[in-house]
Amino acid sequence: MSVSAPPRPGMPGGAPRGPSSQGARQAGVILGDQPLRRPDTRSPQVMTRRAWWLVVLNFLLPGAAQSLAGSRRLARVGLTATLVMWLLVIAGIGVTIVSPGLLTSLMTNGFFLLLVQIVLLAYAVLWVVLTIDTLRLVRLVKLKPKARPLVALLAIVGLVIGGGGVTYAAQQLIAPAREALASIFTNNDPPVPPSNGYYNFLLLGADSGLGRDSMRFDSISVVSVNAETGGVHITGIPRDLAYVPFADGPMHDLYPDGFEGHYSETCGWGPGINQLMNAVEICQDDGGTGLYPDAAAHSSTPAIEATKSAAEGILGIEIPYYVFVDMKGFADIVDALGGVDITVQERLPEGGGPSYEGEPAEDWAIGWIEAGPQHMDGDTAQWYARSRYTTSDWDRMRRQRELQQAILAQANPANVLLRFQQVAAAGEDLVQTDIPNGLLSFLVPLAAKAKELPVQTLELTPEGAGIDTDEPTADEYAHVRDLVQQNLYPPSPTPTPEG
């Protein structure tokens, strides 16, 4: 009695080859030809049709080409990575909708951004590997001659769009953001909670590139951001405001009756608030460290801390943080944003000023800013904020506020994203601050709210606040503090009785 051999797998009556072979056969049915994994390599028509499928699948779903025609181990890696990337994108969209504060907190965390950058770069490298392997599976030499360069070109284009897009996000968006955060926000102290419902910041502007032997703050203002609504109130402090009072601290101990001038043969200063740099740092042997020994450890300087104390004494509010803006960096940020739109009220000269008193502007101006609507680049905006020889300091303060508001309007999310690398690079040179990184998750959502509200301003000038900037009295400073309270906390309107 003869015994027949058991049928072999794959032969009639044999065991099925498994789901992968079945899937390949189904793909072959879809193509109207042999399965993708075991094609008829003698037919250029079959191989060409197969090549188009594999290249398109590699672009649409990296790892799918290997699943159907190549290494299943590499396929698992590719498909898993692709699935994880899509899940992360969906999770990001969900968090943006449900909890935008959490997303903001993550996107302002340097370690999280570094992790995202590494993941994106790793996925881009994987996409390159999968594309090269797909071209290997395609077997270009087996295709129709005319189809070979087109298939290879499509694979490269898909890699540039897909893998290049991931690389761009990692290197041109995530990396500049992480570097800017690390460069600007160096203070790691715990954030200070809002004071009476407001985050208050001392905003300082100066230009050390004008050949000065000491830098003084040319622009001084306090930005108050409502912690609930995001409403912004800016109080402008004239740079020559004299005899300013100080909040409790070392400067108040030195000048209990207000800041006074001091003159000597070697070094001196006037009574204006912008002379604090000379009084605290330039004319002191220790550079002001005796007054503010912890300033450097908290990303600040003695002169800035003294100016904070003066601003607190003038306005009667707590100001825990400062932002210092260099005028050269200011011009760079305007250029990075694509310029700003300003309506100029009067014709202004550009240039360093006259050589002698009475010299007409036409003799020394290097250019003019004409009256009317203007789209300004960084250099023009810088002169608009700086020009003072044909107008008053009060006009100059007004123009600086206009520019601040114009920059806020121009810094919309779409514009910042489009020019993100330039904005981030300019920001590193533009800003010095002691705002801690941990406060950003609170401030960024408020910035989005602020764009929907008008910016309120108060100028501490004779016209704006009724104060004599040269010889202010204690009563006038008390009046200023009352004005600030009225502006920050306006009374609720009284309802009108019916009838």
C-alpha positions as CSV (number, residue, x, y, z in Angstrom):
1,M,0.0,0.0,0.0
2,S,1.5,3.2,-1.1
3,V,1.5,6.3,1.0
4,S,1.2,9.6,-0.9
5,A,3.3,12.6,0.2
6,P,1.4,15.4,1.9
7,P,0.7,18.3,-0.3
8,R,3.2,21.2,0.0
9,P,2.0,24.6,1.1
10,G,0.9,26.7,-1.8
11,M,0.1,23.6,-3.9
12,P,-3.5,22.5,-4.6
13,G,-4.8,21.0,-1.4
14,G,-2.0,22.5,0.7
15,A,-2.2,24.8,3.6
16,P,-2.9,28.5,2.9
17,R,0.1,30.8,2.6
18,G,-1.2,33.2,5.3
19,P,-2.8,36.6,5.4
20,S,0.2,38.4,4.0
21,S,0.2,36.4,0.8
22,Q,-3.6,36.7,0.5
23,G,-3.2,40.5,0.9
24,A,-0.6,40.5,-1.8
25,R,-2.8,38.5,-4.1
26,Q,-5.6,40.9,-3.5
27,A,-3.3,43.8,-4.4
28,G,-2.4,41.9,-7.5
29,V,-6.1,41.6,-8.3
30,I,-6.5,45.3,-7.8
31,L,-3.7,46.0,-10.2
32,G,-5.0,43.4,-12.6
33,D,-1.6,41.6,-12.5
34,Q,0.7,39.5,-10.4
35,P,1.0,40.2,-6.6
36,L,3.2,43.1,-5.6
37,R,5.6,40.9,-3.6
38,R,6.2,38.4,-6.5
39,P,5.7,40.2,-9.7
40,D,6.4,39.0,-13.2
41,T,9.8,40.7,-13.6
42,R,9.9,39.8,-17.3
43,S,7.0,42.2,-18.0
44,P,8.0,45.9,-18.1
45,Q,4.3,46.8,-18.1
46,V,3.6,44.9,-14.9
47,M,6.7,46.3,-13.2
48,T,5.9,49.9,-14.3
49,R,2.4,49.7,-12.9
50,R,3.8,48.2,-9.7
51,A,6.4,50.9,-9.4
52,W,3.8,53.7,-9.5
53,W,1.8,52.0,-6.8
54,L,4.8,51.6,-4.5
55,V,6.1,55.1,-4.9
56,V,2.6,56.7,-4.3
57,L,2.1,54.4,-1.2
58,N,5.5,55.5,0.1
59,F,4.4,59.1,0.0
60,L,0.9,58.7,1.3
61,L,1.7,56.1,4.0
62,P,5.4,55.6,4.6
63,G,6.0,52.0,5.4
64,A,3.1,50.7,3.2
65,A,5.4,49.9,0.3
66,Q,7.6,47.7,2.5
67,S,4.5,46.0,3.9
68,L,3.3,44.9,0.5
69,A,6.6,44.2,-1.3
70,G,9.6,44.4,1.1
71,S,10.8,43.8,4.6
72,R,8.0,43.5,7.0
73,R,10.2,44.5,9.9
74,L,11.0,47.8,8.2
75,A,7.4,48.1,7.3
76,R,6.4,47.8,11.0
77,V,8.9,50.5,11.9
78,G,7.6,52.8,9.2
79,L,3.9,52.3,9.7
80,T,4.2,52.6,13.5
81,A,6.2,55.8,13.3
82,T,3.7,57.2,10.8
83,L,0.8,56.2,13.0
84,V,2.4,57.8,16.0
85,M,3.1,61.1,14.1
86,W,-0.6,61.3,13.0
87,L,-1.8,60.6,16.5
88,L,0.5,63.4,17.8
89,V,-0.9,65.8,15.2
90,I,-4.5,64.8,16.1
91,A,-3.7,65.2,19.8
92,G,-2.2,68.6,19.2
93,I,-5.3,69.8,17.4
94,G,-7.4,68.4,20.2
95,V,-5.4,70.1,22.9
96,T,-5.5,73.4,20.9
97,I,-9.3,73.2,20.9
98,V,-9.9,71.9,24.4
99,S,-7.0,73.3,26.4
100,P,-5.0,76.0,24.5
101,G,-3.2,76.9,27.7
102,L,-1.7,73.4,28.0
103,L,-0.4,73.6,24.4
104,T,1.1,77.1,25.1
105,S,2.8,75.8,28.2
106,L,4.3,72.9,26.2
107,M,5.4,75.1,23.3
108,T,7.2,77.5,25.6
109,N,9.1,74.6,27.4
110,G,12.6,74.3,26.0
111,F,12.9,70.6,26.9
112,F,9.6,69.7,25.2
113,L,10.7,71.6,22.1
114,L,14.0,69.8,22.0
115,L,12.1,66.5,22.2
116,V,9.8,67.4,19.4
117,Q,12.8,68.5,17.3
118,I,14.5,65.1,17.8
119,V,11.4,63.2,17.0
120,L,10.8,65.2,13.8
121,L,14.4,64.8,12.6
122,A,14.3,61.0,13.3
123,Y,11.1,60.7,11.3
124,A,12.6,62.6,8.4
125,V,15.6,60.3,8.4
126,L,13.3,57.3,8.5
127,W,11.4,58.7,5.5
128,V,14.7,58.9,3.6
129,V,15.5,55.3,4.4
130,L,12.0,54.2,3.3
131,T,12.2,56.1,0.1
132,I,15.6,54.6,-0.8
133,D,14.3,51.1,0.0
134,T,11.1,51.8,-2.1
135,L,13.3,52.6,-5.1
136,R,15.2,49.4,-4.5
137,L,11.9,47.4,-4.5
138,V,10.8,49.2,-7.7
139,R,13.8,47.8,-9.7
140,L,14.1,50.7,-12.1
141,V,15.9,48.6,-14.7
142,K,12.8,46.4,-15.1
143,L,10.5,49.3,-16.0
144,K,9.7,50.7,-19.3
145,P,12.6,53.0,-20.3
146,K,10.5,56.1,-20.5
147,A,8.9,55.5,-17.0
148,R,12.2,55.1,-15.2
149,P,13.1,58.8,-14.8
150,L,9.5,59.7,-14.0
151,V,9.2,57.1,-11.3
152,A,12.5,58.2,-9.7
153,L,11.5,61.8,-10.0
154,L,8.1,61.2,-8.3
155,A,9.9,59.4,-5.4
156,I,12.3,62.3,-5.0
157,V,9.5,64.9,-5.1
158,G,7.5,62.9,-2.5
159,L,10.6,62.8,-0.3
160,V,11.2,66.5,-0.7
161,I,7.6,67.4,0.1
162,G,7.1,64.9,3.0
163,G,10.5,64.5,4.6
164,G,11.5,68.0,3.7
165,G,8.4,69.4,5.3
166,V,9.2,67.5,8.5
167,T,12.8,68.7,8.4
168,Y,11.7,72.3,7.8
169,A,9.4,72.1,10.8
170,A,12.2,70.8,13.0
171,Q,14.9,73.1,11.9
172,Q,13.2,76.3,10.8
173,L,10.3,76.5,13.4
174,I,11.1,74.4,16.4
175,A,14.9,75.0,16.6
176,P,14.7,78.9,16.4
177,A,11.9,78.9,19.0
178,R,13.9,76.8,21.4
179,E,17.1,78.8,20.8
180,A,15.2,82.1,21.2
181,L,13.6,80.9,24.5
182,A,17.0,79.8,25.8
183,S,18.6,83.1,24.8
184,I,16.0,85.6,26.0
185,F,14.3,84.0,29.0
186,T,17.2,83.1,31.2
187,N,15.5,83.7,34.5
188,N,14.5,80.5,36.2
189,D,12.8,82.0,39.2
190,P,9.2,81.0,40.0
191,P,6.7,83.5,38.4
192,V,5.3,86.3,40.5
193,P,1.5,86.2,40.5
194,P,-0.4,89.2,39.1
195,S,-0.6,92.3,41.3
196,N,-4.1,93.4,41.9
197,G,-5.2,91.7,38.7
198,Y,-2.4,93.0,36.4
199,Y,0.9,91.8,35.1
200,N,3.1,94.9,35.1
201,F,6.3,95.2,33.0
202,L,8.8,98.0,32.8
203,L,9.6,98.6,29.1
204,L,12.9,100.3,28.4
205,G,14.4,101.4,25.1
206,A,17.9,102.6,24.4
207,D,20.5,102.9,21.7
208,S,24.1,102.4,22.8
209,G,25.3,102.9,19.2
210,L,25.3,106.7,19.0
211,G,28.8,107.2,20.3
212,R,27.8,107.8,23.9
213,D,30.2,107.2,26.8
214,S,27.3,105.8,28.8
215,M,24.0,104.4,27.8
216,R,20.8,106.0,29.1
217,F,17.3,104.8,28.7
218,D,15.7,106.9,26.0
219,S,12.2,105.4,26.3
220,I,10.6,104.4,29.6
221,S,7.1,103.0,29.9
222,V,5.1,100.6,32.0
223,V,2.9,98.0,30.3
224,S,0.1,96.6,32.4
225,V,-1.7,93.5,31.1
226,N,-5.0,92.6,32.6
227,A,-4.7,89.0,33.9
228,E,-8.3,88.1,33.0
229,T,-9.1,90.0,29.8
230,G,-5.7,90.6,28.3
231,G,-6.4,94.3,28.0
232,V,-3.2,96.4,27.7
233,H,-2.5,99.7,29.3
234,I,0.7,101.6,28.6
235,T,1.9,104.5,30.8
236,G,4.6,106.6,29.2
237,I,7.2,108.1,31.6
238,P,9.2,111.1,30.2
239,R,12.9,110.3,30.2
240,D,13.6,113.7,31.8
241,L,11.0,113.4,34.6
242,A,12.8,114.9,37.6
243,Y,12.9,114.2,41.3
244,V,11.1,110.9,41.0
245,P,10.0,109.1,44.2
246,F,11.2,105.5,44.8
247,A,9.3,102.5,46.2
248,D,10.7,101.0,49.5
249,G,14.2,99.7,49.0
250,P,17.8,100.8,48.7
251,M,17.1,103.8,46.4
252,H,14.4,105.1,48.7
253,D,16.9,104.9,51.5
254,L,19.3,107.0,49.5
255,Y,16.7,109.4,48.2
256,P,13.8,109.6,50.6
257,D,12.6,112.9,49.2
258,G,13.0,111.9,45.5
259,F,15.9,111.5,43.1
260,E,18.4,114.4,43.1
261,G,21.2,115.4,40.8
262,H,24.9,115.3,41.8
263,Y,27.7,117.1,40.0
264,S,31.4,116.7,40.4
265,E,34.6,117.1,38.3
266,T,34.8,113.3,37.7
267,C,31.3,112.1,37.4
268,G,27.8,113.3,37.9
269,W,24.2,113.1,37.0
270,G,21.0,115.2,36.7
271,P,17.7,114.7,38.5
272,G,16.0,113.1,35.5
273,I,14.9,109.4,35.7
274,N,17.1,108.5,32.7
275,Q,20.1,109.6,34.7
276,L,19.8,106.6,37.0
277,M,22.3,104.6,34.9
278,N,25.0,107.2,35.8
279,A,24.0,107.5,39.4
280,V,23.7,103.7,40.1
281,E,26.4,102.1,37.8
282,I,28.6,104.5,35.9
283,C,29.6,106.7,38.8
284,Q,29.9,103.9,41.4
285,D,33.1,102.0,42.0
286,D,31.2,98.8,42.5
287,G,28.9,99.3,39.5
288,G,25.9,99.3,41.7
289,T,26.3,95.8,43.1
290,G,26.3,97.2,46.6
291,L,22.8,98.5,46.0
292,Y,21.5,95.5,44.2
293,P,23.8,92.5,44.8
294,D,21.4,89.9,43.4
295,A,20.5,91.7,40.1
296,A,22.8,89.7,37.9
297,A,21.6,86.4,39.3
298,H,18.0,87.4,38.4
299,S,18.9,88.4,34.8
300,S,18.8,92.1,35.6
301,T,21.2,95.0,36.3
302,P,21.4,97.6,39.2
303,A,20.3,100.4,36.9
304,I,17.3,98.5,35.7
305,E,16.3,97.6,39.3
306,A,16.6,101.3,40.3
307,T,14.4,102.3,37.4
308,K,11.9,99.7,38.4
309,S,11.8,101.2,41.9
310,A,11.3,104.7,40.4
311,A,8.5,103.5,38.2
312,E,6.8,101.8,41.1
313,G,7.1,105.0,43.2
314,I,5.7,107.2,40.4
315,L,2.8,105.0,39.5
316,G,2.0,103.3,42.8
317,I,1.9,99.8,41.4
318,E,4.2,96.7,41.7
319,I,6.4,96.1,38.7
320,P,8.3,92.8,39.1
321,Y,9.7,92.5,35.5
322,Y,11.4,94.5,32.8
323,V,11.9,94.2,29.1
324,F,14.8,96.1,27.5
325,V,14.6,96.8,23.8
326,D,17.7,97.8,21.9
327,M,17.0,100.2,19.0
328,K,19.0,98.2,16.5
329,G,17.2,95.1,17.4
330,F,14.0,97.1,17.2
331,A,14.7,97.8,13.6
332,D,15.4,94.2,12.9
333,I,12.1,93.0,14.4
334,V,10.2,95.5,12.2
335,D,12.0,94.1,9.2
336,A,11.4,90.6,10.3
337,L,7.6,91.3,10.5
338,G,7.6,92.8,7.0
339,G,7.3,96.4,8.1
340,V,4.6,98.4,10.0
341,D,1.9,100.7,8.9
342,I,1.8,104.2,10.5
343,T,-0.1,107.4,9.7
344,V,2.5,110.1,10.1
345,Q,1.1,113.4,11.4
346,E,3.9,115.7,10.4
347,R,7.0,115.6,8.2
348,L,10.0,114.4,10.2
349,P,13.8,114.5,9.4
350,E,16.1,111.5,9.6
351,G,19.5,112.1,10.9
352,G,21.7,112.8,14.0
353,G,20.7,116.4,14.4
354,P,22.1,119.9,13.7
355,S,25.8,120.8,14.2
356,Y,24.9,124.1,15.9
357,E,21.7,125.6,17.2
358,G,19.4,127.1,14.6
359,E,20.8,125.1,11.7
360,P,17.8,124.2,9.4
361,A,16.9,120.6,9.1
362,E,17.4,120.7,5.3
363,D,21.1,121.1,5.9
364,W,21.7,118.1,8.1
365,A,18.8,115.6,7.4
366,I,19.8,112.4,5.6
367,G,16.2,111.8,4.6
368,W,12.6,112.6,5.4
369,I,9.5,110.8,6.6
370,E,6.6,112.3,4.8
371,A,3.2,113.0,6.4
372,G,0.4,110.6,5.7
373,P,0.0,106.8,5.7
374,Q,3.4,105.1,5.5
375,H,4.6,101.5,5.4
376,M,7.8,101.7,7.3
377,D,10.8,99.3,7.2
378,G,13.0,98.9,10.2
379,D,15.3,101.8,9.5
380,T,12.5,104.3,8.9
381,A,10.6,103.1,12.0
382,Q,13.7,103.6,14.0
383,W,14.1,107.2,12.9
384,Y,10.3,107.7,13.5
385,A,10.8,106.6,17.1
386,R,14.1,108.5,17.5
387,S,13.5,111.8,15.7
388,R,13.2,114.8,18.1
389,Y,14.9,117.8,16.6
390,T,11.9,119.4,15.0
391,T,9.3,118.2,17.5
392,S,9.0,117.9,21.3
393,D,9.8,115.0,23.6
394,W,6.1,114.6,24.1
395,D,5.6,114.0,20.3
396,R,8.4,111.6,20.4
397,M,6.8,109.6,23.2
398,R,3.5,109.5,21.3
399,R,5.3,108.2,18.2
400,Q,6.9,105.5,20.2
401,R,3.5,104.3,21.6
402,E,2.2,104.3,18.0
403,L,5.0,102.0,16.9
404,Q,4.5,99.7,19.9
405,Q,0.8,99.3,18.9
406,A,1.7,98.9,15.2
407,I,4.1,96.1,16.0
408,L,1.5,94.4,18.2
409,A,-0.9,94.6,15.2
410,Q,1.6,93.2,12.8
411,A,2.7,90.4,15.0
412,N,-0.4,88.2,14.2
413,P,0.0,84.4,14.3
414,A,0.0,83.9,10.5
415,N,2.7,86.6,9.9
416,V,4.9,85.4,12.7
417,L,4.6,81.8,11.5
418,L,5.5,82.8,7.9
419,R,8.6,84.8,9.1
420,F,9.3,82.7,12.2
421,Q,13.0,82.2,11.7
422,Q,13.7,86.0,11.1
423,V,11.4,87.0,14.0
424,A,13.1,84.6,16.4
425,A,16.6,85.7,15.3
426,A,15.7,89.4,15.7
427,G,14.2,88.7,19.1
428,E,17.4,87.3,20.4
429,D,19.2,90.7,19.6
430,L,16.1,92.8,20.4
431,V,15.2,91.8,23.9
432,Q,16.7,91.4,27.4
433,T,14.3,90.5,30.1
434,D,14.0,89.0,33.6
435,I,10.6,87.5,32.7
436,P,10.9,83.8,33.8
437,N,10.2,81.1,31.4
438,G,7.5,79.7,33.6
439,L,5.4,82.9,33.1
440,L,5.1,82.4,29.3
441,S,2.3,79.9,29.5
442,F,0.2,82.6,31.2
443,L,1.3,85.5,29.0
444,V,0.9,84.0,25.5
445,P,-2.9,83.3,25.8
446,L,-3.2,86.9,27.1
447,A,-1.4,88.2,24.1
448,A,-3.9,86.5,21.9
449,K,-6.8,88.2,23.8
450,A,-4.9,91.6,23.8
451,K,-5.0,91.7,20.0
452,E,-8.8,91.9,20.1
453,L,-8.9,94.9,22.4
454,P,-7.7,98.5,22.0
455,V,-4.6,99.6,23.7
456,Q,-5.1,102.2,26.4
457,T,-2.4,104.8,27.0
458,L,-1.5,107.5,29.5
459,E,1.4,109.9,29.0
460,L,2.8,111.6,32.1
461,T,3.2,114.9,30.3
462,P,1.9,118.4,31.2
463,E,-0.9,117.9,28.7
464,G,-1.6,114.2,29.5
465,A,-1.3,114.1,33.3
466,G,-1.0,117.8,34.4
467,I,2.5,117.3,35.8
468,D,5.4,119.6,35.6
469,T,8.2,117.3,34.4
470,D,11.0,119.7,35.4
471,E,9.8,120.6,38.9
472,P,7.1,118.2,39.9
473,T,5.6,118.4,43.4
474,A,4.6,115.6,45.8
475,D,0.9,116.5,45.1
476,E,1.5,116.1,41.3
477,Y,3.0,112.6,41.9
478,A,0.0,111.8,44.1
479,H,-2.3,112.9,41.3
480,V,-0.4,110.7,38.8
481,R,-1.0,107.7,41.1
482,D,-4.7,108.5,41.2
483,L,-4.8,108.7,37.4
484,V,-3.2,105.3,37.1
485,Q,-5.7,103.7,39.4
486,Q,-8.6,105.3,37.5
487,N,-7.2,104.0,34.2
488,L,-6.5,100.5,35.4
489,Y,-9.7,100.2,37.4
490,P,-12.4,102.4,35.7
491,P,-15.6,102.6,37.6
492,S,-18.5,100.5,36.4
493,P,-21.1,102.6,34.6
494,T,-24.2,103.4,36.7
495,P,-27.3,101.8,35.2
496,T,-29.9,104.4,34.0
497,P,-33.2,104.1,35.9
498,E,-36.1,103.1,33.7
499,G,-38.4,105.9,32.7
